[in-house]
């Protein structure tokens, strides 16, 4: 399913405003995680299908706290990948850590709910690291499936991993067979992904929002995540 790609805000002032409010969310998420120190085990009980949270680069799982709370309140047991820490390792290595959680916790019919780089990790697990078919699908929020042109700037090594047409971005682009099990949810203007998050063959949901981090707390994003998790077809191994 394709989605219309919406335009970014026209004025520089409006774009700057999105950047400022976006990073304000990131700062609040950092402070909240340091202050509250919620254990991921607090969300692991529930009678609905399990969810595995995978954050973006340089993010802890707490960045997804608004999504985690909503999923848990809806009855889903929610699991994290603590070994990821701030998710600065290469995508294939991160995918192996996620797979380890699936196996050690003996999870099945799982939906990976992920932000940014986490969506690429989820796709890697489903396409290349899930021989037991434990993963039913991936719900990706603001994920650079085609990379980000910002990665061409002189950035850190973990950020350069998103260079379009190279490395894991190129390898995952070839894995088209799993796209039908991916729901890509993304804002009209993503401050970190200028080319957008539309993925051919996936269910693409473009929302009239701006930002990259703050969309994780937007009610319409959370509603779409809950709907996608509920409607995802069962995994073939379930």
Secondary structure, DSSP 4 states (H G I P E B T S, - for coil): ---PPPPPPSSHHHHHHHHHHHHHHHHHHHHHHHHH---GGGG---SEEEEEEE--TT--GGGGHHHHHHHHHTTEEEE--GGGTT--S-HHHHHHHHHHHHHHTT--SEEEEEETHHHHHHHHHHHHS-TT--EEEEEEES--TT--GGGGSS--HHHHTT-TTSHHHHHHHT-GGGGGGEEEEEEEE-SS-TT----TTSEEEEEEEE-SSGGGG-HHHHHHHHHHHHHSPPPTT-
